[in-house]
Amino acid sequence: MPTKIGSISFVLSFIAFIGTDRGYAQTPELPSYEVEKWCDVVARSAGSRSELIYGGCIEQEQSAYDELKERWASLPVQTRHWCQQVAKSGGKGSYAILNGCVEQEIAAKQENAKRQFHR
């Protein structure tokens, strides 16, 4: 016979699981990436560090972060999940890559709505 505490714990866990899966829990937060470390890696990709590349990288990351901050919570869960995986494929994570992925996924969804296979 299940205990009352065990039953309550199960119910709370189930509600938390359903809530997160369907977006009823807290608003999804934009992932946190170590931008300075990412940009340092990018700036050193040809050997010694390029200050020009580092500065440009920081600016691109900031711009992408600012765009994503405005729309992150309204994006479909599958887009957020997929694009987070893509953005971290280089190791550290990049808001510029994340934003590019989001933009491409949105555009692809719009294009796919028009596509139809004909026999």
Secondary structure, 3 states (H helix, E strand, C coil): CCCHHHHHHHHHHHHHHHHHHHCCCCCCCCCCCCHHHHHHHHHCCCCCCCHHHHHHHHHHHHHHHHHHHHHHHHCCHHHHHHHHHHHCCCCCCCHHHHHHHHHHHHHHHHHHHHCCCCC
